[in-house]
Amino acid sequence: MNTIINPSKKDWTKILERPTKTVDDIEGIVNEVFIDIQQNGDTAVAKYTVKFDGVSLENTIVSGEEIKEAINLVSNDLKEAINVAKENITKFHAAQKTKKVFVETTNGVECWQEKRPISKVGLYIPGGTAPLFSTVLMLAIPAQIAGCKEVVLCSPPNKEGKIHPAILYAANLCGVTKIIKVGGIQAIAGFTFGTETTPQVYKIFGPGNQFVTVAKQIATKHGVAIDMPAGPSELLVVADDSANASFVASDLLSQAEHGADSQVILVSTSEKLITEVEKEIKLQLAQLSRVEIAQKAIDNSKSIFVKNDEIALDLINEYGPEHFIVCTNNNDFYVDNIENAGSVFIGNYTPESAGDYASGTNHTLPTNGFSKSYSGVNLDSFTKSITFQKISKEGIKSIGKSIELMAAAEGLDAHKNAVSIRLKDLK
């Protein structure tokens, strides 16, 4: 990790840059794939599956037999672990249900709001070097609780043309209605336009690499909503001498192993801790199976020493981390004043990986500074709020004059007349 001592505030933007390509670098490739799939459907999807995933498939829809086979391949211990996670994720997301909001704003004017599920949602689950079956739980469980009718899952096939058994097990457990072996840009394009195999959806969920992130953003240009721009994983830890250096190092590495384009940052008011953490990283890094990936991410990452908690907090809010771990003597200060973070983990015994798997919170979170304006996935992500109003004769008499005056002031005569004609009828 690159160590930076007391950086000037004018340099923060440069120091906190993510190691990601710009949209301009990727958009041309994504648009090319989108146009091809919009025009040629599954034929184009198959072409890109060969090109990007290195496999040719006769049928991309996962069959009932494949699901049965996958269930048998998942060990009982892993099934039990998945069930524990499912129970906690369900508890936390079910608790987010809200009742109808009803207000009589004035006598005879009733207004209320109700939440309805998004009918058709698409879940993108990364495969590749780390098949994220945990993300299935994070997306399919709230979709099920919300009552989404169609829950379609896309995930890239491996070289044998299969999806990881744990992904299929989790999808079947959580009520996914259709599973398709397609990944990357072509999966997002399929969700966007619909093909002979992939249904068009109203909203796309799920993390991915930089190409998937840009593809999701381009999908919005074609009228399909997305959860958020969720790209390469990132973590910021703020720690002082009260923190355990080996714990901090393990947390930084837990995110670094996601991918070479991941970024981890340590912010500390203790140069001693920074030195200890860097020693621990070297020791722990050598023991990892994904050491080469983690090393590349660590090379892109930084340890930043600042003089006090106030400066640290300002820097952290400027960065807007996806994951934020707080291990200091002054945890309440950070918890009470953090403005920009996807999910916060407090204390020495709250590893970020708890949120990734089994504590109950959702791990699909805004990256690349989008925590300044986006929330992580939650139950509301799978619903939309519809407002209703009902006005009685007394109600229209009460607010009618105000509506007429406002409509006239805006020069909208028909708006005014829609009220005037009713008021006249009531005289």
C-alpha positions in Angstrom: 0.0 0.0 0.0 1.1 3.5 -0.7 1.5 5.5 2.5 0.6 9.2 2.5 1.3 11.5 5.4 -0.9 14.5 6.2 -2.1 15.2 2.6 -3.2 18.7 1.8 -7.0 19.0 1.3 -6.4 20.3 -2.2 -4.8 17.0 -3.1 -7.6 14.8 -1.7 -9.4 14.4 -5.0 -6.2 13.1 -6.7 -5.3 10.9 -3.8 -8.8 9.3 -3.6 -9.1 8.5 -7.3 -10.5 5.0 -8.0 -8.4 2.7 -10.2 -11.1 2.4 -12.7 -11.5 3.2 -16.4 -13.8 6.0 -17.4 -17.2 5.4 -19.0 -15.7 6.8 -22.3 -13.1 3.9 -22.4 -15.9 1.3 -22.1 -19.0 2.8 -23.6 -18.1 2.1 -27.3 -17.8 -1.7 -26.6 -21.0 -1.7 -24.6 -23.0 0.2 -27.2 -21.8 -2.2 -29.9 -23.0 -5.2 -28.0 -26.3 -3.5 -27.1 -27.1 -2.7 -30.7 -26.2 -6.2 -31.9 -28.4 -7.9 -29.2 -31.3 -5.4 -29.8 -31.2 -6.4 -33.5 -30.3 -10.1 -33.4 -31.4 -11.4 -30.0 -30.2 -14.8 -28.9 -27.9 -15.2 -31.9 -25.9 -12.2 -30.8 -26.0 -13.4 -27.1 -24.5 -16.7 -28.2 -21.8 -15.0 -30.2 -20.7 -12.9 -27.2 -20.9 -15.9 -24.8 -18.3 -17.6 -27.0 -16.2 -14.4 -27.3 -16.2 -13.4 -23.6 -16.9 -16.7 -21.7 -15.2 -19.1 -24.1 -18.2 -21.5 -24.3 -20.8 -22.4 -26.9 -24.3 -23.4 -25.5 -27.2 -25.1 -27.2 -29.6 -24.1 -24.5 -29.0 -21.2 -22.0 -32.0 -21.8 -19.8 -31.2 -23.8 -16.6 -33.4 -26.9 -16.4 -35.1 -28.5 -13.4 -32.6 -31.4 -13.7 -29.7 -29.1 -13.5 -31.1 -27.5 -10.3 -31.7 -31.0 -8.8 -28.1 -31.9 -9.6 -26.8 -28.6 -8.1 -28.8 -29.3 -4.9 -27.1 -32.6 -4.5 -23.6 -31.1 -5.2 -23.8 -28.5 -2.4 -22.6 -29.9 0.9 -24.9 -30.1 3.9 -22.6 -27.8 5.8 -22.8 -25.1 3.1 -26.6 -25.6 2.8 -26.8 -25.0 6.6 -24.6 -21.9 6.3 -26.8 -20.5 3.5 -29.9 -21.2 5.5 -28.5 -19.2 8.5 -27.7 -16.3 6.2 -31.2 -16.6 4.5 -32.9 -16.4 7.9 -31.0 -13.3 9.0 -31.4 -11.5 5.6 -35.1 -12.3 5.6 -35.5 -10.9 9.2 -33.8 -7.6 8.4 -35.5 -7.0 5.0 -39.0 -8.1 6.2 -38.6 -5.6 9.0 -38.4 -2.8 6.4 -42.0 -3.2 5.4 -44.0 -0.1 5.9 -47.8 0.5 6.3 -50.0 2.6 4.1 -49.4 6.3 4.8 -52.8 8.1 5.1 -53.5 11.8 5.7 -56.6 13.9 5.4 -54.8 17.1 4.3 -57.9 19.2 4.7 -61.5 18.4 5.3 -62.7 16.2 2.4 -59.3 15.7 0.8 -57.8 12.3 1.5 -54.3 11.4 0.4 -52.4 8.2 0.8 -49.4 6.3 -0.3 -49.0 2.5 -0.9 -46.1 0.5 -2.0 -46.5 -2.0 -4.9 -43.9 -4.5 -6.1 -42.0 -4.0 -9.3 -43.5 -6.8 -11.5 -40.4 -7.9 -13.4 -36.9 -7.7 -12.1 -33.6 -9.0 -13.4 -30.8 -10.1 -11.1 -27.2 -10.2 -12.3 -24.9 -12.5 -10.4 -21.2 -12.4 -11.2 -19.5 -15.8 -11.8 -15.9 -16.0 -13.0 -13.2 -16.5 -10.4 -15.6 -15.9 -7.4 -19.2 -17.1 -8.0 -21.2 -14.9 -5.7 -24.0 -17.1 -4.6 -24.3 -14.8 -1.5 -25.5 -12.1 -3.9 -28.4 -14.3 -4.9 -29.6 -14.2 -1.3 -29.1 -10.4 -1.1 -31.3 -9.8 -4.2 -33.8 -12.7 -4.5 -34.9 -12.5 -0.8 -36.1 -8.9 -0.8 -37.6 -9.5 -4.3 -39.6 -12.4 -2.8 -40.6 -10.4 0.3 -41.7 -7.4 -1.9 -43.8 -9.8 -4.1 -42.1 -9.3 -7.5 -43.9 -11.6 -9.9 -41.0 -12.4 -12.3 -37.5 -12.7 -10.8 -35.1 -13.6 -13.6 -31.5 -14.4 -12.8 -28.5 -14.2 -15.3 -25.1 -15.5 -14.5 -22.1 -16.4 -16.8 -21.5 -20.0 -17.5 -18.1 -21.6 -16.8 -16.0 -23.4 -19.5 -18.2 -26.5 -19.1 -21.3 -24.5 -19.8 -22.6 -24.7 -16.2 -23.4 -22.2 -13.4 -21.9 -22.8 -10.0 -24.1 -25.3 -8.0 -24.3 -22.9 -5.0 -25.7 -20.2 -7.2 -28.4 -22.5 -8.5 -29.2 -23.8 -5.0 -29.6 -20.3 -3.6 -31.7 -19.2 -6.5 -34.0 -22.2 -6.1 -34.2 -21.6 -2.4 -35.2 -18.0 -2.7 -37.9 -18.2 -5.4 -36.1 -17.1 -8.6 -38.5 -17.9 -11.4 -36.0 -18.3 -14.3 -32.3 -18.8 -14.5 -30.3 -18.1 -17.6 -26.6 -18.9 -18.4 -25.5 -15.6 -19.7 -23.1 -13.0 -18.3 -21.5 -9.7 -18.8 -22.7 -7.0 -21.2 -24.9 -9.4 -23.1 -26.9 -10.3 -20.0 -27.6 -6.6 -19.2 -28.6 -6.1 -22.9 -30.9 -9.1 -22.8 -32.6 -7.7 -19.7 -32.9 -4.3 -21.4 -34.4 -5.4 -24.8 -35.6 -8.9 -24.2 -34.6 -11.8 -26.5 -36.2 -15.1 -27.4 -34.8 -16.5 -24.1 -34.2 -13.6 -21.8 -37.3 -11.6 -20.7 -37.2 -7.8 -20.7 -37.4 -6.5 -17.2 -38.3 -3.2 -15.5 -35.3 -3.0 -13.2 -31.9 -4.6 -13.2 -30.0 -5.4 -10.0 -26.6 -6.7 -9.1 -22.9 -5.9 -9.1 -20.3 -6.6 -11.7 -17.1 -5.5 -13.3 -16.6 -2.1 -15.0 -18.2 -3.3 -18.2 -21.4 -4.5 -16.4 -21.6 -1.3 -14.5 -21.4 0.8 -17.7 -23.9 -1.6 -19.4 -26.4 -1.0 -16.5 -26.0 2.8 -16.9 -26.6 2.6 -20.6 -29.7 0.4 -20.0 -31.2 3.4 -18.3 -31.1 5.3 -21.6 -33.5 2.6 -22.9 -36.0 3.0 -20.2 -34.9 0.3 -17.8 -34.2 1.2 -14.2 -31.2 0.0 -12.2 -30.5 -0.4 -8.5 -27.3 1.7 -8.6 -24.0 1.9 -10.4 -22.3 -1.0 -8.5 -18.8 -1.6 -9.8 -15.5 -3.0 -8.4 -15.6 -3.5 -4.6 -14.0 -1.0 -2.2 -13.4 -0.6 1.5 -12.2 2.2 3.8 -11.1 1.5 7.3 -10.6 4.2 9.9 -8.5 3.0 12.8 -6.3 4.2 15.6 -4.1 2.6 18.3 -7.2 1.0 19.8 -7.6 -1.2 16.7 -6.1 -4.7 16.2 -3.6 -4.4 13.3 -4.2 -8.1 12.3 -7.9 -7.5 12.2 -7.6 -4.4 10.1 -5.2 -6.1 7.7 -7.6 -9.0 7.3 -10.5 -6.7 6.5 -8.4 -4.8 3.9 -7.4 -8.1 2.2 -11.0 -9.4 2.3 -11.9 -6.7 -0.2 -8.6 -6.7 -2.1 -9.2 -10.3 -3.1 -12.4 -9.5 -4.9 -10.5 -8.2 -8.0 -7.4 -6.5 -9.3 -9.5 -3.3 -9.7 -10.8 -3.3 -6.1 -9.5 -0.6 -3.8 -8.9 -0.5 -0.1 -7.9 2.5 2.0 -6.7 2.8 5.6 -7.1 6.2 7.3 -5.5 6.5 10.6 -4.4 9.1 13.2 -1.6 6.6 14.2 1.6 6.1 12.1 2.4 3.2 14.4 -0.8 1.4 13.5 -0.2 2.0 9.8 3.2 0.4 10.0 1.8 -2.6 12.0 -1.0 -3.1 9.5 1.4 -3.0 6.5 3.5 -5.7 8.2 0.3 -7.8 8.8 -0.8 -7.4 5.2 2.5 -8.9 4.0 2.2 -11.9 6.3 -1.5 -12.6 5.6 -1.2 -11.9 1.8 1.2 -14.8 1.3 -1.4 -17.2 2.8 -4.2 -16.3 0.3 -5.2 -18.5 -2.6 -6.0 -15.4 -4.6 -2.7 -13.7 -3.7 -2.0 -12.4 -7.2 -5.4 -10.7 -7.5 -5.2 -9.3 -3.9 -1.6 -8.0 -4.5 -2.7 -6.0 -7.6 -5.5 -4.4 -5.6 -3.2 -3.6 -2.7 -0.8 -2.0 -5.1 -3.6 0.4 -6.0 -4.5 1.1 -2.4 -3.4 3.6 0.2 -2.7 4.2 3.9 -3.3 7.8 4.8 -2.2 9.4 8.1 -4.1 12.4 9.3 -3.7 14.5 12.5 -7.1 14.1 14.0 -10.6 12.5 13.8 -12.2 15.7 12.3 -9.8 15.7 9.3 -10.3 11.9 8.9 -14.1 12.3 8.8 -13.9 15.0 6.2 -11.7 12.9 4.0 -13.9 9.9 4.4 -17.1 11.8 3.5 -15.2 13.2 0.4 -14.4 9.6 -0.7 -17.8 8.1 0.0 -16.8 4.5 0.6 -18.9 1.5 -0.3 -17.9 -0.3 2.9 -16.8 1.7 5.9 -15.2 0.1 9.0 -14.8 2.1 12.2 -12.2 0.9 14.8 -11.3 3.8 17.0 -11.5 5.2 20.5 -14.1 7.6 19.1 -16.5 5.3 17.2 -19.6 7.4 18.1 -18.1 10.5 16.5 -17.8 8.7 13.1 -21.1 6.8 13.4 -23.0 10.0 14.3 -21.4 12.2 11.6 -20.7 9.9 8.6 -22.7 11.3 5.6 -21.5 9.2 2.7 -21.1 5.4 3.0 -22.9 2.4 1.7 -22.7 0.3 4.8 -20.9 0.9 8.2 -19.2 -1.7 10.3 -18.5 -0.7 13.9 -15.8 -2.1 16.3 -13.1 -4.6 16.3 -15.4 -7.6 16.0 -17.5 -6.5 13.1 -15.7 -7.6 10.0 -17.0 -6.4 6.6 -17.4 -10.1 5.5 -20.2 -10.4 8.1 -22.3 -8.0 6.0 -21.2 -9.8 2.8 -22.8 -13.0 4.1 -24.8 -13.5 7.2 -25.5 -10.5 9.5 -28.6 -9.6 7.6 -27.8 -6.3 5.9 -27.5 -6.1 2.2 -24.1 -6.3 0.5 -25.2 -4.8 -2.9 -23.9 -1.2 -2.3 -23.0 1.9 -4.2 -19.3 2.2 -5.3 -17.2 4.8 -7.0 -18.4 7.6 -4.7 -22.1 7.0 -5.5 -22.8 6.5 -1.8 -23.1 10.3 -1.8 -26.4 10.0 -3.5 -27.5 6.3 -3.6 -28.6 3.9 -1.0 -27.6 0.2 -0.9 -30.2 -2.3 -2.0 -33.1 -2.7 0.4 -36.7 -3.8 0.4 -37.8 -0.5 -1.1 -35.5 -1.1 -4.1 -38.0 -3.7 -5.3 -41.1 -1.6 -4.8 -42.4 1.7 -6.0 -44.6 4.1 -4.1 -48.0 5.0 -5.6 -49.9 8.0 -4.3 -53.7 8.1 -4.2 -56.2 10.9 -3.5 -59.9 11.1 -3.1 -61.7 14.4 -2.8 -65.3 14.9 -1.7 -67.7 17.7 -2.6 -66.6 19.5 0.6 -63.0 18.9 -0.2 -63.1 20.4 -3.7 -65.0 23.4 -2.3 -62.2 23.8 0.3 -59.2 23.8 -2.1 -60.9 24.7 -5.4 -60.3 28.4 -5.2 -56.6 27.9 -4.5 -56.3 25.6 -7.5 -58.0 28.1 -9.7 -55.8 30.9 -8.7 -52.6 28.9 -9.1 -53.6 27.5 -12.5 -54.6 31.0 -13.8 -51.2 32.4 -12.6 -49.4 29.7 -14.6 -51.6 30.4 -17.7 -53.1 26.9 -17.7 -56.7 27.6 -18.4 -57.8 24.0 -18.8 -56.4 23.2 -15.4 -58.5 26.0 -13.9 -61.6 25.0 -15.8 -61.3 21.4 -14.5 -62.0 22.8 -11.1 -64.3 25.7 -12.0 -66.8 23.4 -13.8 -67.1 21.2 -10.7 -67.5 24.2 -8.4 -70.2 25.6 -10.7 -72.0 22.2 -10.6 -72.0 22.3 -6.8 -73.7 25.8 -6.5 
